[in-house]
Amino acid sequence: MKRYSHLYEKIYDIENLRLAHKHAKKGKGWYREVQEIDKDPDKYLKEIQEMLIKHTYKTSEYEVFHKQDGKKVRKIYKLPYFPDRICQWAILQVIEPCIINNLTADTYSAIPGRGIHKALHKMQDAMWNRPEDCKYCLKLDARHYYQSINHDVLREKYAKIFNDSELLWLLNEIIDSVETAEIEDLTAIYLLEEDIDRETGIPIGNYLSQYSGNYYFSSFDHWLKEQKHVKDNYRYMDDITIFGKTKEELFKLKEDIDIYFSEELKLTIKANWQVFPTFIRGVDFLGYRTFYKYTLVRKSTCMTMKEKLTAIRLKVESGNTMNYSEWCSINSYKGILKSANSFRLYQKYIVPLLPYADDYYTRNIKPYTKKGQKVV
């Protein structure tokens, strides 16, 4: 593993901080806090620079709220724009290439160019072109992943890749920034489970958390590829799909994974893991269910889509104008359906809305430049 050094000074470089402010404020120009900083950005950026140089930076208090995500209730942690969001962007701009260089090619989620559809198409390629290698599937994920990430293990993992004591100080400060009581409260109240270890959990909502979550699993990915010689495995954060020629090899592999999770990652596999015949049941992964040579949209996604798009259609057909959120929903579902065998769904639910979506685009989006200024 390559180790990186002399990165900390790049983080507090004023040009890096200016770029971080530019990225952090994208889509947030209407925030009062952003508007205030934009009056004299260098004044505020130099404050962050001084905090980092003098090691006086401390993560601000989190705003905590709960968000319904399907059947789950997730606890989201939100930091102030200044100094925290700018600071975390400044960190990521420097360390992102280092982290990505240590991930395997079959790692997805929160990585530029490696989203849901990239992972889906890579998996489809294996299933459809080498079916004998993919006769059986092992599906598993980590129990309470974000809440269970062990701080000591994560700190050790960062220390292996970064030979920079100042950078490690900053990363550790952010890792330990959420009070343990908050994490335990989430487990006890919303997941109805026993309390987890005290030094565990990273906040969902932090920019850095997605990269930490991905990097935490990188040693496992390399172990699968290089020591267990697994050819076809696909990981989207903690959602893991592994193919094999026989049930026996996958059951044995699952036993080894149990040990690795427990000893190396301090994690537990969720109890709903399965080994099953790939092409009989289909592989439920990333919102799709993939069989041999065809893919369907997951049933729960389908039901939600029908409900939302029907409501939008009834609204616009009664003479009301759709809003931006509804326009985004239509385009999101268009993208979802494109990667599935979904001609009838597209014709029934998307096609009737296209004239209204096109009209909304022409009236409300097209007239504006990238800078948000209306074209005369």
VOGU-3710 file (C-alpha; in Angstrom, 3 decimals, decimal comma):
1> mkryshlyek> 0,000/0,000/0,000  1,326/3,400/-0,987  1,532/5,950/1,848  1,000/9,658/1,299  2,681/12,500/3,152  2,894/16,332/3,112  -0,823/16,709/2,412  -1,909/18,884/5,327  -0,422/22,093/3,944  -2,284/21,481/0,687
11> iydienlrla> -5,583/21,415/2,593  -5,161/24,873/4,108  -3,687/26,383/0,922  -5,875/29,418/0,158  -6,538/28,293/-3,434  -7,743/24,914/-2,190  -10,011/26,675/0,315  -11,421/28,919/-2,443  -12,187/25,849/-4,532  -13,750/24,155/-1,492
21> hkhakkgkgw> -16,044/27,147/-0,968  -17,019/27,021/-4,656  -17,908/23,319/-4,428  -19,582/23,514/-1,020  -21,957/26,320/-2,030  -23,191/24,603/-5,206  -26,989/24,637/-5,120  -26,891/26,555/-1,826  -26,464/30,110/-3,087  -29,756/31,066/-1,455
31> yrevqeidkd> -28,500/30,092/2,038  -28,206/33,222/4,185  -24,894/31,937/5,557  -23,476/31,426/2,061  -24,612/34,890/0,955  -22,937/36,445/3,988  -19,627/34,672/3,282  -19,799/35,632/-0,405  -19,642/39,308/0,603  -16,003/38,817/1,634
41> pdkylkeiqe> -15,008/35,169/1,037  -11,268/35,605/1,618  -11,906/36,982/5,105  -13,727/33,771/6,116  -11,402/31,441/4,233  -8,385/32,971/5,969  -10,123/32,318/9,291  -10,376/28,622/8,371  -6,768/28,663/7,211  -5,648/30,095/10,551
51> mlikhtykts> -7,700/27,487/12,483  -5,995/24,693/10,541  -2,483/26,121/10,809  -2,820/26,673/14,570  -4,751/23,410/15,147  -7,622/25,299/16,768  -10,241/23,927/14,374  -12,981/21,992/16,164  -16,029/20,453/14,494  -19,139/22,520/15,210
61> eyevfhkqdg> -22,224/21,211/16,936  -24,404/19,079/14,676  -27,994/19,830/13,786  -29,722/16,444/14,081  -32,918/15,425/12,306  -34,600/12,207/11,209  -35,370/11,216/7,639  -37,619/8,419/6,406  -35,718/6,259/3,892  -38,135/3,572/2,717
71> kkvrkiyklp> -38,966/1,533/5,805  -35,967/2,871/7,730  -35,707/6,004/9,825  -32,223/7,472/9,502  -30,641/9,981/11,839  -28,955/12,697/9,770  -26,234/14,985/11,098  -25,880/18,412/9,499  -22,983/20,797/10,093  -22,910/24,578/9,577
81> yfpdricqwa> -21,647/25,813/6,219  -18,868/27,783/7,901  -16,361/26,521/8,788  -17,256/22,833/8,617  -18,630/22,155/5,159  -15,926/24,248/3,548  -13,280/22,512/5,655  -14,495/19,013/4,787  -14,554/19,879/1,083  -10,981/21,161/1,406
91> ilqviepcii> -9,944/17,844/2,973  -11,705/15,724/0,347  -10,200/17,631/-2,568  -6,760/16,591/-1,328  -7,326/13,056/-0,016  -9,967/11,773/-2,468  -7,414/10,572/-5,096  -5,432/8,768/-2,374  -8,519/6,918/-1,120  -9,775/6,023/-4,605
101> nnltadtysa> -6,349/4,641/-5,531  -6,719/2,154/-2,657  -10,181/0,897/-3,658  -10,738/-2,073/-5,948  -12,421/-1,615/-9,347  -15,569/-3,329/-8,044  -16,157/-0,793/-5,272  -18,954/1,688/-5,917  -20,952/4,462/-4,166  -19,759/8,032/-3,537
111> ipgrgihkal> -16,974/7,625/-6,117  -16,916/9,839/-9,234  -17,940/7,774/-12,274  -18,873/4,740/-10,154  -22,544/5,089/-9,344  -25,509/2,707/-9,317  -25,679/2,115/-13,064  -21,939/1,477/-13,416  -22,193/-1,228/-10,722  -25,367/-2,697/-12,239
121> hkmqdamwnr> -23,907/-2,922/-15,745  -20,683/-4,507/-14,481  -22,694/-7,148/-12,621  -24,931/-7,751/-15,647  -21,853/-8,268/-17,820  -20,631/-11,051/-15,511  -24,051/-12,720/-15,191  -24,892/-12,621/-18,876  -21,507/-13,409/-20,417  -20,152/-15,897/-17,840
131> pedckyclkl> -23,265/-17,581/-16,415  -21,333/-20,702/-15,330  -19,223/-18,562/-12,989  -22,346/-16,928/-11,535  -24,673/-19,899/-10,942  -25,051/-19,065/-7,247  -25,097/-15,774/-5,371  -24,151/-14,744/-1,826  -25,899/-11,537/-0,723  -25,010/-9,845/2,556
141> darhyyqsin> -24,540/-6,506/4,231  -23,235/-5,195/7,530  -25,552/-4,802/10,486  -26,042/-1,079/11,311  -23,016/-0,173/9,191  -22,533/3,565/9,758  -23,449/3,238/13,437  -21,015/0,333/13,884  -17,841/1,679/12,266  -15,192/1,365/14,938
151> hdvlrekyak> -13,254/4,591/15,571  -10,006/2,831/16,492  -10,094/0,669/13,368  -10,887/3,655/11,137  -8,072/5,701/12,700  -5,650/2,811/12,140  -6,740/2,484/8,522  -6,143/6,173/7,871  -2,743/5,933/9,601  -1,764/3,162/7,160
161> ifndsellwl> -2,389/5,342/4,125  -1,423/8,792/5,426  2,049/9,422/6,809  1,074/12,907/7,963  0,486/13,544/11,679  -1,309/16,860/11,141  -3,730/15,368/8,615  -4,383/12,440/10,962  -5,091/14,906/13,791  -7,723/16,620/11,627
171> lneiidsvet> -9,312/13,365/10,426  -9,437/11,996/13,981  -11,044/15,203/15,244  -13,878/14,769/12,727  -14,185/11,007/13,329  -14,689/11,599/17,060  -16,925/14,652/16,629  -20,296/12,972/17,271  -21,114/12,294/20,885  -21,417/8,590/21,585
181> aeiedltaiy> -24,730/9,152/23,361  -26,283/10,361/20,111  -25,240/7,194/18,269  -26,503/4,957/21,078  -29,793/6,861/21,175  -30,312/6,135/17,467  -29,700/2,439/18,011  -31,949/2,125/21,039  -34,897/4,208/19,848  -35,036/3,833/16,097
191> lleedidret> -33,600/0,389/15,516  -34,965/-1,207/18,685  -31,671/-2,990/19,301  -29,212/-3,181/22,187  -26,636/-0,428/22,616  -23,533/-0,652/20,456  -19,929/-0,180/21,582  -19,094/3,279/22,838  -16,340/4,146/20,359  -18,342/3,417/17,233
201> gipignylsq> -20,363/5,243/14,626  -19,784/7,962/12,071  -22,451/10,543/11,206  -24,648/10,049/8,144  -24,632/13,448/6,435  -20,945/14,329/6,856  -19,165/14,761/3,518  -16,248/12,764/4,906  -18,431/9,893/6,150  -19,137/8,428/2,716
211> ysgnyyfssf> -15,428/8,235/1,909  -14,626/6,887/5,370  -17,373/4,274/4,940  -15,989/3,168/1,599  -12,367/3,162/2,711  -13,235/1,206/5,879  -14,206/-1,743/3,660  -11,275/-1,466/1,230  -9,112/-4,020/3,053  -12,022/-6,480/2,871
221> dhwlkeqkhv> -12,312/-5,951/-0,898  -8,597/-6,625/-1,360  -8,810/-9,683/0,914  -11,629/-11,110/-1,230  -9,734/-10,525/-4,472  -6,165/-11,302/-3,458  -6,465/-13,962/-0,732  -9,826/-15,627/-1,379  -9,439/-15,232/-5,178  -13,057/-14,150/-5,654
231> kdnyrymddi> -13,528/-12,984/-9,230  -17,063/-11,613/-9,169  -17,928/-9,471/-6,164  -19,622/-6,080/-6,212  -19,878/-3,722/-3,241  -22,024/-0,609/-3,019  -21,047/0,772/0,407  -22,003/-2,205/2,647  -24,338/-3,913/0,153  -22,277/-6,878/-1,073
241> tifgktkeel> -23,017/-9,319/-3,912  -20,692/-12,274/-4,583  -21,062/-14,957/-7,284  -19,784/-18,524/-7,286  -20,061/-21,781/-9,194  -21,411/-23,783/-6,259  -23,422/-23,255/-3,083  -20,750/-25,022/-1,061  -17,978/-22,561/-1,961  -20,205/-19,595/-1,063
251> fklkedidiy> -21,296/-21,075/2,274  -17,621/-21,672/3,131  -16,730/-18,151/2,009  -19,482/-16,722/4,209  -17,939/-18,475/7,237  -14,580/-16,862/6,424  -16,241/-13,471/5,943  -17,858/-13,817/9,386  -14,399/-14,184/10,920  -12,935/-11,317/8,885
261> fseelkltik> -15,803/-8,984/9,797  -15,484/-9,819/13,481  -11,698/-9,761/13,829  -10,603/-7,137/11,301  -13,553/-4,761/10,970  -15,381/-5,226/14,293  -18,625/-5,600/12,310  -21,421/-8,169/12,205  -23,162/-9,543/9,122  -26,874/-8,780/9,095
271> anwqvfptfi> -28,983/-11,875/9,804  -30,803/-11,770/6,429  -27,793/-12,956/4,388  -28,596/-15,551/1,683  -27,044/-18,019/-0,750  -29,381/-18,820/-3,664  -29,518/-19,891/-7,346  -28,791/-16,696/-9,275  -30,941/-17,141/-12,359  -33,971/-18,714/-10,689
281> rgvdflgyrt> -34,533/-16,041/-8,059  -32,751/-13,101/-9,682  -30,297/-10,793/-7,916  -31,859/-7,915/-5,976  -29,173/-5,228/-6,087  -29,263/-1,410/-6,300  -33,000/-1,119/-6,845  -33,129/-3,721/-9,625  -33,747/-7,452/-9,881  -31,506/-9,017/-12,501
291> fykytlvrks> -32,077/-12,368/-14,203  -30,409/-13,966/-17,214  -30,456/-11,414/-20,065  -33,079/-9,144/-18,503  -33,521/-6,799/-15,538  -36,640/-5,624/-13,716  -37,144/-2,616/-11,446  -37,412/-3,695/-7,804  -41,053/-4,129/-6,753  -40,908/-1,557/-3,940
301> tcmtmkeklt> -39,328/1,012/-6,303  -42,044/0,240/-8,849  -44,844/0,773/-6,334  -43,407/4,100/-5,167  -42,898/5,236/-8,756  -46,500/4,414/-9,738  -47,844/6,297/-6,735  -45,723/9,425/-7,311  -46,131/9,647/-11,075  -49,868/9,016/-10,928
311> airlkvesgn> -50,225/11,875/-8,417  -48,212/14,198/-10,692  -50,303/13,210/-13,744  -53,588/13,875/-11,941  -52,238/17,239/-10,800  -51,109/18,480/-14,216  -54,125/17,084/-16,080  -56,368/19,107/-13,760  -54,646/22,300/-14,913  -52,034/22,760/-12,178
321> tmnysewcsi> -48,344/23,262/-12,899  -45,773/20,775/-11,633  -43,019/22,022/-9,337  -39,268/21,537/-9,601  -39,257/18,538/-7,252  -41,879/16,777/-9,398  -39,937/17,550/-12,587  -36,851/16,007/-10,960  -38,866/12,908/-9,964  -39,976/12,344/-13,548
331> nsykgilksa> -36,407/12,572/-14,818  -35,119/10,367/-12,010  -37,587/7,605/-12,867  -36,776/7,985/-16,571  -33,161/7,215/-15,666  -34,142/4,250/-13,497  -36,332/2,692/-16,194  -33,675/3,061/-18,893  -31,533/0,398/-17,206  -34,383/-2,136/-16,965
341> nsfrlyqkyi> -36,721/-4,032/-19,275  -39,542/-1,605/-18,628  -41,174/-0,612/-21,940  -44,731/-0,921/-20,643  -44,003/0,943/-17,424  -42,355/3,736/-19,422  -45,299/3,990/-21,833  -47,891/3,995/-19,065  -46,292/6,259/-16,467  -43,600/8,392/-18,165
351> vpllpyaddy> -44,911/9,098/-21,690  -48,131/10,909/-20,558  -45,993/13,282/-18,465  -43,358/14,133/-21,090  -45,233/17,106/-22,671  -45,765/18,669/-19,231  -42,126/18,017/-18,196  -40,837/19,508/-21,464  -43,044/22,574/-20,974  -41,754/23,021/-17,404
361> ytrnikpytk> -38,152/22,749/-18,664  -38,749/25,302/-21,445  -40,384/27,807/-19,110  -38,394/27,424/-15,904  -34,980/25,884/-16,539  -33,808/26,472/-20,113  -33,955/30,309/-19,876  -31,277/30,265/-17,185  -27,548/30,024/-17,610  -25,268/27,979/-15,370
371> kgqkvv> -24,678/31,102/-13,302  -28,385/31,364/-12,561  -28,825/34,572/-14,572  -31,759/34,828/-16,953  -30,904/34,937/-20,638  -32,170/38,111/-22,276
//
